[in-house]
Amino acid sequence: MQITNNHNLPQSFVDFARNDKYSKGNADISVTTLIDSPRVRLMRDHHHEDRVVDVVDNVWALFGTAVHHVLESSTPTEDVILEERLFCDVDGWVLSGAVDHQSIYGNTVEITDYKVTSVWSVIHGKIDWKRQLNVYAYLVQKNKGKRVTKLSICAVLRDWNKRDAQTKPDYPQAPVVIVDIPKWTEMERINYIHGRINAHQEAQIVYDMEASFPPCSDEDRWKRDDAWAVKKKGLKRAMRVFSTHDEANSFATEQSVPVEIEHRIGEPIRCKGNYCGVADFCSQFKKEISE
């Protein structure tokens, strides 16, 4: 991977970008990779030497690392386990995950994961949080035989605004909030984990035999649904946005001023912003934007 410093940040930022200390341990796949796209995993490995990353793109990762370091520097006790990596064999692959915080209450465990994230993520929720923490629950129960009774995210909000907290009813009331994560049943966890392992294994086999990558799903690409915006003629801002043309047309006919309906094609947000890190090499994405 090539590291650039286009904004002339201090050398310490460059060193952080170069010294990636993350390791999944002696495992075939980590929890965070398990819940991600098999195509992204394979392409990141395949294009590792070709990828170009600027140090400014690692700023939020730096925040996350700093928060983890501070919170995990407290002294663990008999009832609290910090930053423990757990392993489990699933269908011939070793799965690993680092659990940030475990509170032990006899034969039960409560799991907390630290996130440096946005207010938007807390307000709207993230499906990956549910998946990640429920896989952690599976690892804890497999390794320790203890029942996981609670899952939560300790979210540090990088863009929190005090004024918005005072004026918006659904806005987080503090820059650090605890978000409860729904617990899946044991069978739901088992089915999900085996399904994801099998998807990654099948993708690996095809890659090893044909050097090809499976397509990403719309969910993998964070693809938005198509929408229809009703706007006053000559203005950019929409009066209302609808999920179907019929709804938009019904609303438009009720207006007393001239309006127009704009069809907004759903875009793959992850690809457009290269949040996967390999969009520049992705034939699936290139084909889509050329059509």
Secondary structure, DSSP 8 states (H G I E B T S, - for coil): -EEE-TT---HHHHHHHH-------S-SEEHHHHTS-HHHHHHHHHTTTT-EEEGGGGHHHHHHHHHHHHHTTS--BTTEEEEEEEEEEETTEEEEEEEEEEEEETTEEEEEEEEEE-HHHHHH--HHHHHHHHHHHHHHHHHH--EEEEEEEEEEETT--HHHHHH-TTS-SSSEEEEEE----HHHHHHHHHHHHHHHHHHHHHHHHH-------TTTTTB---EEEEEETT-SSEEEEESSHHHHHHHHHT-SS-EEEEEE---BHHHHTTTTS-GGG-HHHHHHHH-
